[in-house]
Amino acid sequence: MRSFVRSVLPLSSIFAITACGEPLLRPRPPSEGAPHFTVMSYNIEIGGAGEPENLDAIGTVDADIVCLQEVTPESEVELRSLYAERYPYQLFKPQGGAGGLAALSRFPLEDRGLLQAAQGKHPSWHLEAQSPAGTLQLLNVHLRSLFSGGPNPLSSLLRTDSDHLAQIEFFSNECETEVPTIVLGDFNEEPDGDAVRFLEERGFLNLLPAYHPGQPTWGVNSVGDQLRATIDHILINDQLVPLNAWVERLGSSDHMPVIAHLEPIAW
């Protein structure tokens, strides 16, 4: 698969622009007559059912396909009630801890299987959506957090990169190639992390840094907003064309919704 970044700009130009802190890509409208759609990734945080603004944020963004992380059985009840009409296609894999996942869609969804890697307690979910742009393959991921890799916090922290790499390699191996594919979710790592790099080396483009380098997706209240990071990502393969990607400052979760606007390559 070819790299979208390389097809848009020469490699030397990419490095120069990145160094200056300027976006690599500019938002643009869909191609004339092309089907297009929006996808969103959002970690609603454990206890989201008790935080109505987190669930309301989903409706405010109004994306066509929504992939959620940290979905509990309680938040499933709330989400089904809130979005039964707006999102007629809903799939849930709730858990009592942080590993619960969900997908809400305007398009028909197919469950292709929950994937559990040995390196983390959070699963990922292989899905398909039948969109106006054709069949889309989605991988809703939640890679392990820095200190959840075992009883020893220091050892867990030191193994984060290798564990993330092993997780994403296992998860992505279950996906078909040459199909329009979106890998999105809470990666618990910055854009230069090993899991993101693994996907980029296979031709995927990480959308948010391509439009807004350095824009955080996670943060907690701190002096000078020092505790902020870009750890939620949406990556696409070369069967899809990016039109825009951005973050919405909504809800009270420690994560913010990340949204991408896309169209198919063959149009």
C-alpha positions as CSV (number, residue, x, y, z in Angstrom):
1,M,0.0,0.0,0.0
2,R,1.3,3.5,-0.8
3,S,1.4,6.2,1.8
4,F,-1.1,9.0,1.6
5,V,1.4,11.5,3.1
6,R,3.9,10.7,0.4
7,S,1.3,11.0,-2.3
8,V,0.3,14.5,-1.1
9,L,3.7,16.0,-0.6
10,P,7.3,15.1,-1.3
11,L,9.0,13.6,1.8
12,S,11.4,16.6,2.2
13,S,8.4,19.0,2.2
14,I,6.7,17.0,4.8
15,F,9.7,17.2,7.2
16,A,10.0,20.9,6.5
17,I,6.4,21.7,7.2
18,T,6.2,19.5,10.3
19,A,9.3,21.3,11.7
20,C,7.5,24.6,11.3
21,G,4.4,23.3,13.1
22,E,2.1,23.8,10.1
23,P,-0.7,21.4,9.1
24,L,0.4,19.0,6.3
25,L,-3.1,18.8,4.8
26,R,-5.9,21.4,4.5
27,P,-9.6,20.6,4.9
28,R,-11.5,20.4,1.6
29,P,-15.0,19.6,0.5
30,P,-15.9,16.2,-0.9
31,S,-15.2,15.5,-4.6
32,E,-18.2,16.4,-6.8
33,G,-20.8,13.6,-6.5
34,A,-18.6,11.4,-4.2
35,P,-20.2,9.6,-1.3
36,H,-18.6,10.8,2.0
37,F,-19.0,10.2,5.7
38,T,-17.6,11.1,9.1
39,V,-16.2,8.8,11.8
40,M,-15.6,9.5,15.4
41,S,-13.5,7.9,18.2
42,Y,-14.3,8.8,21.8
43,N,-13.3,7.3,25.1
44,I,-16.3,8.2,27.2
45,E,-14.4,7.3,30.5
46,I,-15.6,4.7,33.0
47,G,-18.7,5.9,34.7
48,G,-19.9,7.7,31.6
49,A,-23.5,6.9,32.4
50,G,-23.2,9.2,35.4
51,E,-21.7,12.0,33.2
52,P,-24.6,12.9,30.8
53,E,-22.4,15.5,29.0
54,N,-20.1,12.8,27.8
55,L,-23.0,10.9,26.2
56,D,-24.6,14.1,24.9
57,A,-21.3,15.0,23.2
58,I,-21.8,12.1,20.8
59,G,-25.0,13.7,19.5
60,T,-23.4,17.1,19.3
61,V,-20.8,15.8,16.9
62,D,-23.3,13.8,15.0
63,A,-20.8,11.6,13.1
64,D,-22.0,8.9,10.8
65,I,-20.1,6.1,12.6
66,V,-19.1,6.3,16.2
67,C,-16.6,4.0,17.9
68,L,-16.5,4.3,21.7
69,Q,-14.1,3.0,24.4
70,E,-14.7,2.4,28.1
71,V,-18.3,1.5,27.7
72,T,-20.0,0.0,30.7
73,P,-23.3,-2.0,30.9
74,E,-24.8,1.2,32.5
75,S,-23.7,3.4,29.7
76,E,-25.0,0.9,27.1
77,V,-28.5,1.4,28.5
78,E,-28.2,5.1,28.3
79,L,-26.7,5.1,24.8
80,R,-29.4,2.8,23.5
81,S,-32.1,5.1,24.9
82,L,-30.5,8.3,23.7
83,Y,-29.6,7.3,20.2
84,A,-32.1,4.6,19.1
85,E,-33.4,6.8,16.3
86,R,-30.3,8.6,15.2
87,Y,-28.2,5.5,15.1
88,P,-30.4,2.5,14.1
89,Y,-27.3,0.2,14.0
90,Q,-25.7,-0.3,17.4
91,L,-23.3,-3.0,18.6
92,F,-22.0,-3.2,22.2
93,K,-19.3,-5.2,24.1
94,P,-19.6,-3.6,27.5
95,Q,-17.4,-4.5,30.4
96,G,-17.4,-3.5,34.1
97,G,-13.9,-2.1,33.7
98,A,-12.2,0.1,31.1
99,G,-12.3,-2.5,28.3
100,G,-15.9,-2.0,27.1
101,L,-16.4,-1.1,23.4
102,A,-19.3,0.1,21.3
103,A,-20.2,1.2,17.8
104,L,-23.1,3.4,16.7
105,S,-23.8,3.9,13.1
106,R,-26.2,5.2,10.5
107,F,-25.1,2.3,8.2
108,P,-25.5,-1.4,8.8
109,L,-22.8,-3.0,11.0
110,E,-21.4,-6.5,11.1
111,D,-19.5,-7.9,14.1
112,R,-16.4,-9.5,12.7
113,G,-15.1,-10.5,16.2
114,L,-13.6,-9.3,19.4
115,L,-9.8,-9.6,19.6
116,Q,-7.9,-10.2,22.8
117,A,-4.1,-9.9,22.8
118,A,-2.0,-11.4,25.6
119,Q,-0.3,-8.1,26.3
120,G,-3.3,-6.2,27.6
121,K,-6.7,-6.7,29.2
122,H,-8.4,-4.3,26.8
123,P,-9.8,-6.0,23.6
124,S,-10.1,-4.5,20.1
125,W,-13.1,-5.0,17.9
126,H,-13.1,-5.9,14.2
127,L,-16.2,-4.4,12.5
128,E,-17.6,-3.8,9.0
129,A,-20.0,-1.1,7.9
130,Q,-22.0,-1.0,4.7
131,S,-21.7,2.7,3.9
132,P,-22.7,4.7,0.7
133,A,-19.0,4.6,-0.1
134,G,-19.0,0.8,0.0
135,T,-17.9,-1.7,2.6
136,L,-15.7,-0.2,5.3
137,Q,-13.5,-2.2,7.7
138,L,-13.0,-0.8,11.1
139,L,-10.8,-1.7,14.0
140,N,-11.9,-0.1,17.3
141,V,-8.8,-0.3,19.5
142,H,-8.0,0.4,23.2
143,L,-4.4,-0.4,23.8
144,R,-3.3,-1.0,27.3
145,S,-2.5,2.0,29.6
146,L,1.0,2.7,30.8
147,F,0.6,1.0,34.1
148,S,-1.9,-1.8,33.4
149,G,0.6,-4.3,32.0
150,G,1.1,-6.2,35.3
151,P,1.5,-5.9,39.0
152,N,4.8,-4.1,38.8
153,P,4.2,-0.5,37.7
154,L,7.8,0.2,36.6
155,S,8.0,-3.0,34.6
156,S,4.7,-2.2,33.0
157,L,5.8,1.3,32.0
158,L,9.0,0.0,30.5
159,R,7.2,-2.6,28.4
160,T,4.5,-0.2,27.0
161,D,6.1,0.2,23.6
162,S,6.7,-3.4,23.0
163,D,3.3,-4.4,24.3
164,H,1.6,-1.9,22.1
165,L,3.5,-3.1,19.1
166,A,2.5,-6.7,19.8
167,Q,-1.1,-5.8,20.4
168,I,-1.6,-3.8,17.2
169,E,0.3,-6.4,15.1
170,F,-2.0,-9.1,16.4
171,F,-5.2,-7.0,16.0
172,S,-4.3,-5.8,12.5
173,N,-3.4,-9.3,11.3
174,E,-7.0,-10.2,11.6
175,C,-8.1,-7.6,9.1
176,E,-8.3,-8.1,5.4
177,T,-6.0,-6.2,3.1
178,E,-7.1,-4.1,0.1
179,V,-10.3,-3.1,1.8
180,P,-11.1,0.4,2.9
181,T,-9.9,0.3,6.5
182,I,-10.1,2.6,9.5
183,V,-8.1,1.9,12.7
184,L,-9.3,4.2,15.5
185,G,-9.5,4.5,19.2
186,D,-7.5,5.1,22.4
187,F,-3.9,4.0,21.6
188,N,-2.6,5.3,24.9
189,E,0.5,6.5,23.0
190,E,1.5,9.7,21.2
191,P,1.8,9.9,17.3
192,D,5.4,8.7,17.4
193,G,4.4,5.5,19.4
194,D,5.3,2.1,18.2
195,A,1.8,1.0,17.4
196,V,1.1,4.1,15.3
197,R,4.4,3.7,13.6
198,F,3.7,0.1,12.8
199,L,0.5,1.1,10.9
200,E,2.2,4.0,9.2
201,E,4.9,1.7,7.9
202,R,2.1,-0.4,6.3
203,G,0.7,2.6,4.4
204,F,-1.7,4.0,7.0
205,L,-2.1,7.8,7.5
206,N,-2.6,9.1,11.0
207,L,-5.2,11.9,10.3
208,L,-5.2,14.3,13.2
209,P,-1.4,15.0,13.1
210,A,-1.7,15.4,9.3
211,Y,-4.1,18.3,9.8
212,H,-3.3,19.6,13.3
213,P,0.1,18.5,14.6
214,G,0.3,18.6,18.4
215,Q,-3.4,19.0,19.1
216,P,-4.1,17.1,22.3
217,T,-6.9,14.5,22.6
218,W,-6.5,13.8,26.3
219,G,-6.0,16.0,29.4
220,V,-6.7,16.5,33.0
221,N,-6.9,19.7,35.0
222,S,-3.4,20.8,35.9
223,V,-1.4,24.0,36.3
224,G,-0.7,25.4,32.9
225,D,-2.5,22.5,31.2
226,Q,0.7,20.5,31.4
227,L,-1.0,17.1,31.5
228,R,-2.1,16.9,27.9
229,A,-1.3,14.4,25.2
230,T,-2.4,13.2,21.8
231,I,-3.2,9.5,22.4
232,D,-6.5,9.0,20.5
233,H,-6.0,8.4,16.8
234,I,-7.8,7.7,13.5
235,L,-5.7,6.1,10.8
236,I,-6.8,5.1,7.3
237,N,-5.3,3.0,4.5
238,D,-4.9,4.0,0.9
239,Q,-8.4,3.0,-0.1
240,L,-9.8,6.1,1.6
241,V,-9.2,9.8,1.0
242,P,-9.0,12.3,3.9
243,L,-11.1,15.5,3.7
244,N,-10.6,16.7,7.3
245,A,-9.8,15.6,10.9
246,W,-10.3,17.5,14.1
247,V,-10.9,17.4,17.9
248,E,-14.0,18.6,19.6
249,R,-13.7,20.0,23.2
250,L,-16.9,18.4,24.5
251,G,-18.0,16.4,27.5
252,S,-16.2,15.9,30.8
253,S,-14.3,12.7,29.9
254,D,-10.5,13.0,30.2
255,H,-10.5,12.2,26.4
256,M,-12.0,14.4,23.7
257,P,-13.8,13.2,20.6
258,V,-11.6,12.8,17.5
259,I,-13.5,13.1,14.1
260,A,-12.5,12.5,10.5
261,H,-14.3,13.3,7.2
262,L,-13.5,10.8,4.5
263,E,-14.4,9.6,0.9
264,P,-13.5,6.5,-1.1
265,I,-10.3,6.6,-3.2
266,A,-12.0,5.2,-6.4
267,W,-14.2,8.1,-7.4
